[in-house]
Amino acid sequence: MFNLITVVVVSKAFLLAEVRLALKGQPTEWGKRAFGISERARGVVYK
């Protein structure tokens, strides 16, 4: 259980860092890929 909480906290912190970089207009390669995947997933949900 503790490990799960740790993973969630770390991934949230990482996500916040990604968002901050994206707002500055310089998302990392991983961020671009993850964002593309989430956009595609959202498109699937709405279609």
Jmol script that loads the backbone (N, CA, C; Angstrom):
load data "model"
ATOM      1  N   MET A   1       0.842  -1.204   0.000  1.00  0.00           N
ATOM      2  CA  MET A   1       0.000   0.000   0.000  1.00  0.00           C
ATOM      3  C   MET A   1       0.877   1.254   0.000  1.00  0.00           C
ATOM      4  N   PHE A   2       1.899   1.239   0.845  1.00  0.00           N
ATOM      5  CA  PHE A   2       2.784   2.396   0.929  1.00  0.00           C
ATOM      6  C   PHE A   2       3.454   2.680  -0.416  1.00  0.00           C
ATOM      7  N   ASN A   3       3.865   1.606  -1.095  1.00  0.00           N
ATOM      8  CA  ASN A   3       4.517   1.774  -2.400  1.00  0.00           C
ATOM      9  C   ASN A   3       3.587   2.452  -3.392  1.00  0.00           C
ATOM     10  N   LEU A   4       2.315   2.065  -3.376  1.00  0.00           N
ATOM     11  CA  LEU A   4       1.342   2.640  -4.298  1.00  0.00           C
ATOM     12  C   LEU A   4       1.223   4.142  -4.059  1.00  0.00           C
ATOM     13  N   ILE A   5       1.131   4.538  -2.793  1.00  0.00           N
ATOM     14  CA  ILE A   5       1.016   5.960  -2.449  1.00  0.00           C
ATOM     15  C   ILE A   5       2.253   6.708  -2.935  1.00  0.00           C
ATOM     16  N   THR A   6       3.416   6.110  -2.726  1.00  0.00           N
ATOM     17  CA  THR A   6       4.669   6.747  -3.153  1.00  0.00           C
ATOM     18  C   THR A   6       4.672   6.961  -4.654  1.00  0.00           C
ATOM     19  N   VAL A   7       4.258   5.948  -5.389  1.00  0.00           N
ATOM     20  CA  VAL A   7       4.224   6.040  -6.851  1.00  0.00           C
ATOM     21  C   VAL A   7       3.292   7.156  -7.293  1.00  0.00           C
ATOM     22  N   VAL A   8       2.127   7.249  -6.666  1.00  0.00           N
ATOM     23  CA  VAL A   8       1.156   8.292  -7.033  1.00  0.00           C
ATOM     24  C   VAL A   8       1.738   9.678  -6.780  1.00  0.00           C
ATOM     25  N   VAL A   9       2.359   9.863  -5.615  1.00  0.00           N
ATOM     26  CA  VAL A   9       2.940  11.167  -5.270  1.00  0.00           C
ATOM     27  C   VAL A   9       4.048  11.545  -6.240  1.00  0.00           C
ATOM     28  N   VAL A  10       4.920  10.582  -6.524  1.00  0.00           N
ATOM     29  CA  VAL A  10       6.044  10.853  -7.430  1.00  0.00           C
ATOM     30  C   VAL A  10       5.543  11.178  -8.828  1.00  0.00           C
ATOM     31  N   SER A  11       4.564  10.393  -9.319  1.00  0.00           N
ATOM     32  CA  SER A  11       4.060  10.636 -10.668  1.00  0.00           C
ATOM     33  C   SER A  11       3.339  11.981 -10.748  1.00  0.00           C
ATOM     34  N   LYS A  12       2.665  12.380  -9.658  1.00  0.00           N
ATOM     35  CA  LYS A  12       1.989  13.688  -9.645  1.00  0.00           C
ATOM     36  C   LYS A  12       3.015  14.806  -9.708  1.00  0.00           C
ATOM     37  N   ALA A  13       4.086  14.664  -8.933  1.00  0.00           N
ATOM     38  CA  ALA A  13       5.140  15.680  -8.925  1.00  0.00           C
ATOM     39  C   ALA A  13       5.776  15.763 -10.312  1.00  0.00           C
ATOM     40  N   PHE A  14       6.010  14.600 -10.932  1.00  0.00           N
ATOM     41  CA  PHE A  14       6.613  14.559 -12.260  1.00  0.00           C
ATOM     42  C   PHE A  14       5.684  15.213 -13.278  1.00  0.00           C
ATOM     43  N   LEU A  15       4.392  14.938 -13.145  1.00  0.00           N
ATOM     44  CA  LEU A  15       3.403  15.501 -14.055  1.00  0.00           C
ATOM     45  C   LEU A  15       3.374  17.028 -13.933  1.00  0.00           C
ATOM     46  N   LEU A  16       3.433  17.526 -12.699  1.00  0.00           N
ATOM     47  CA  LEU A  16       3.438  18.973 -12.481  1.00  0.00           C
ATOM     48  C   LEU A  16       4.657  19.600 -13.145  1.00  0.00           C
ATOM     49  N   ALA A  17       5.810  18.931 -13.028  1.00  0.00           N
ATOM     50  CA  ALA A  17       7.024  19.446 -13.660  1.00  0.00           C
ATOM     51  C   ALA A  17       6.852  19.474 -15.179  1.00  0.00           C
ATOM     52  N   GLU A  18       6.261  18.414 -15.730  1.00  0.00           N
ATOM     53  CA  GLU A  18       6.010  18.345 -17.173  1.00  0.00           C
ATOM     54  C   GLU A  18       5.104  19.491 -17.610  1.00  0.00           C
ATOM     55  N   VAL A  19       4.029  19.714 -16.858  1.00  0.00           N
ATOM     56  CA  VAL A  19       3.074  20.774 -17.210  1.00  0.00           C
ATOM     57  C   VAL A  19       3.772  22.125 -17.195  1.00  0.00           C
ATOM     58  N   ARG A  20       4.611  22.351 -16.175  1.00  0.00           N
ATOM     59  CA  ARG A  20       5.318  23.618 -16.081  1.00  0.00           C
ATOM     60  C   ARG A  20       6.228  23.817 -17.298  1.00  0.00           C
ATOM     61  N   LEU A  21       6.921  22.744 -17.699  1.00  0.00           N
ATOM     62  CA  LEU A  21       7.798  22.830 -18.869  1.00  0.00           C
ATOM     63  C   LEU A  21       6.980  23.082 -20.130  1.00  0.00           C
ATOM     64  N   ALA A  22       5.832  22.402 -20.237  1.00  0.00           N
ATOM     65  CA  ALA A  22       4.982  22.552 -21.417  1.00  0.00           C
ATOM     66  C   ALA A  22       4.460  23.984 -21.522  1.00  0.00           C
ATOM     67  N   LEU A  23       4.127  24.585 -20.373  1.00  0.00           N
ATOM     68  CA  LEU A  23       3.633  25.960 -20.384  1.00  0.00           C
ATOM     69  C   LEU A  23       4.722  26.913 -20.849  1.00  0.00           C
ATOM     70  N   LYS A  24       5.973  26.600 -20.535  1.00  0.00           N
ATOM     71  CA  LYS A  24       7.093  27.419 -20.993  1.00  0.00           C
ATOM     72  C   LYS A  24       7.387  27.150 -22.463  1.00  0.00           C
ATOM     73  N   GLY A  25       6.732  26.122 -23.022  1.00  0.00           N
ATOM     74  CA  GLY A  25       6.927  25.806 -24.426  1.00  0.00           C
ATOM     75  C   GLY A  25       8.102  24.880 -24.669  1.00  0.00           C
ATOM     76  N   GLN A  26       8.492  24.140 -23.652  1.00  0.00           N
ATOM     77  CA  GLN A  26       9.607  23.203 -23.851  1.00  0.00           C
ATOM     78  C   GLN A  26       9.364  21.882 -23.115  1.00  0.00           C
ATOM     79  N   PRO A  27       8.312  21.153 -23.484  1.00  0.00           N
ATOM     80  CA  PRO A  27       8.063  19.863 -22.853  1.00  0.00           C
ATOM     81  C   PRO A  27       9.159  18.879 -23.242  1.00  0.00           C
ATOM     82  N   THR A  28       9.455  17.971 -22.337  1.00  0.00           N
ATOM     83  CA  THR A  28      10.471  16.963 -22.646  1.00  0.00           C
ATOM     84  C   THR A  28       9.899  15.979 -23.655  1.00  0.00           C
ATOM     85  N   GLU A  29      10.775  15.149 -24.212  1.00  0.00           N
ATOM     86  CA  GLU A  29      10.342  14.164 -25.203  1.00  0.00           C
ATOM     87  C   GLU A  29       9.296  13.242 -24.598  1.00  0.00           C
ATOM     88  N   TRP A  30       9.544  12.837 -23.334  1.00  0.00           N
ATOM     89  CA  TRP A  30       8.596  11.939 -22.659  1.00  0.00           C
ATOM     90  C   TRP A  30       7.253  12.641 -22.495  1.00  0.00           C
ATOM     91  N   GLY A  31       7.298  13.918 -22.134  1.00  0.00           N
ATOM     92  CA  GLY A  31       6.065  14.672 -21.934  1.00  0.00           C
ATOM     93  C   GLY A  31       5.258  14.781 -23.212  1.00  0.00           C
ATOM     94  N   LYS A  32       5.943  15.036 -24.325  1.00  0.00           N
ATOM     95  CA  LYS A  32       5.257  15.124 -25.612  1.00  0.00           C
ATOM     96  C   LYS A  32       4.567  13.805 -25.930  1.00  0.00           C
ATOM     97  N   ARG A  33       5.287  12.704 -25.689  1.00  0.00           N
ATOM     98  CA  ARG A  33       4.741  11.393 -26.006  1.00  0.00           C
ATOM     99  C   ARG A  33       3.527  11.107 -25.124  1.00  0.00           C
ATOM    100  N   ALA A  34       3.649  11.376 -23.825  1.00  0.00           N
ATOM    101  CA  ALA A  34       2.553  11.110 -22.891  1.00  0.00           C
ATOM    102  C   ALA A  34       1.347  11.982 -23.237  1.00  0.00           C
ATOM    103  N   PHE A  35       1.609  13.246 -23.590  1.00  0.00           N
ATOM    104  CA  PHE A  35       0.523  14.155 -23.927  1.00  0.00           C
ATOM    105  C   PHE A  35      -0.189  13.674 -25.184  1.00  0.00           C
ATOM    106  N   GLY A  36       0.586  13.221 -26.165  1.00  0.00           N
ATOM    107  CA  GLY A  36       0.007  12.707 -27.406  1.00  0.00           C
ATOM    108  C   GLY A  36      -0.873  11.503 -27.133  1.00  0.00           C
ATOM    109  N   ILE A  37      -0.394  10.635 -26.234  1.00  0.00           N
ATOM    110  CA  ILE A  37      -1.166   9.434 -25.904  1.00  0.00           C
ATOM    111  C   ILE A  37      -2.475   9.831 -25.214  1.00  0.00           C
ATOM    112  N   SER A  38      -2.402  10.775 -24.270  1.00  0.00           N
ATOM    113  CA  SER A  38      -3.607  11.174 -23.547  1.00  0.00           C
ATOM    114  C   SER A  38      -4.588  11.881 -24.482  1.00  0.00           C
ATOM    115  N   GLU A  39      -4.061  12.662 -25.412  1.00  0.00           N
ATOM    116  CA  GLU A  39      -4.927  13.333 -26.387  1.00  0.00           C
ATOM    117  C   GLU A  39      -5.653  12.298 -27.237  1.00  0.00           C
ATOM    118  N   ARG A  40      -4.903  11.280 -27.679  1.00  0.00           N
ATOM    119  CA  ARG A  40      -5.500  10.225 -28.491  1.00  0.00           C
ATOM    120  C   ARG A  40      -6.561   9.483 -27.683  1.00  0.00           C
ATOM    121  N   ALA A  41      -6.249   9.207 -26.418  1.00  0.00           N
ATOM    122  CA  ALA A  41      -7.189   8.495 -25.555  1.00  0.00           C
ATOM    123  C   ALA A  41      -8.465   9.331 -25.391  1.00  0.00           C
ATOM    124  N   ARG A  42      -8.296  10.634 -25.220  1.00  0.00           N
ATOM    125  CA  ARG A  42      -9.452  11.511 -25.070  1.00  0.00           C
ATOM    126  C   ARG A  42     -10.285  11.511 -26.341  1.00  0.00           C
ATOM    127  N   GLY A  43      -9.611  11.517 -27.477  1.00  0.00           N
ATOM    128  CA  GLY A  43     -10.311  11.483 -28.761  1.00  0.00           C
ATOM    129  C   GLY A  43     -11.141  10.215 -28.884  1.00  0.00           C
ATOM    130  N   VAL A  44     -10.581   9.106 -28.432  1.00  0.00           N
ATOM    131  CA  VAL A  44     -11.301   7.829 -28.494  1.00  0.00           C
ATOM    132  C   VAL A  44     -12.533   7.893 -27.607  1.00  0.00           C
ATOM    133  N   VAL A  45     -12.370   8.497 -26.424  1.00  0.00           N
ATOM    134  CA  VAL A  45     -13.490   8.578 -25.475  1.00  0.00           C
ATOM    135  C   VAL A  45     -14.624   9.407 -26.070  1.00  0.00           C
ATOM    136  N   TYR A  46     -14.274  10.541 -26.702  1.00  0.00           N
ATOM    137  CA  TYR A  46     -15.305  11.428 -27.230  1.00  0.00           C
ATOM    138  C   TYR A  46     -15.956  10.900 -28.498  1.00  0.00           C
ATOM    139  N   LYS A  47     -15.226  10.072 -29.273  1.00  0.00           N
ATOM    140  CA  LYS A  47     -15.802   9.521 -30.508  1.00  0.00           C
ATOM    141  C   LYS A  47     -16.653   8.321 -30.202  1.00  0.00           C
TER     142      LYS A  47
END
end "model"
wireframe off; spacefill off
backbone 0.3
color backbone group
